[in-house]
């Protein structure tokens, strides 16, 4: 490799790094704040309906919130230009995050509607739980006809 090529490739790398430093990028603090509040309020509405039947109660709801917010870290690194997420990160981390991010308000709305509908009848907690999603550990247990083994529906 000649000396001219080495100098020009070093100059190109330095120019790209200088341009990256000058580029303002996306302001991450407001974006992450809005996403955090969006998810927090959604988990609060879902938690109000499900905490009596979840094992661990509010601690489980808080853990689910933290686990669902965990992909914000690689997302913020990708938006700031520090990393480019690979295919595995996009497929197994970011895609489920966006699905959950979009589904949370719908689930929170369903449990809130159930609570409001059941309020005049004194069954707001029951209707909120019926309309909100339930993990398999919280489903009612039934017995199959002719057997003594309980089965979750």
Beta strands, then each sheet from edge to edge (+ up, - down):
strand 1: 141-143
strand 2: 150-152
sheet 1: 1+ 2-
end
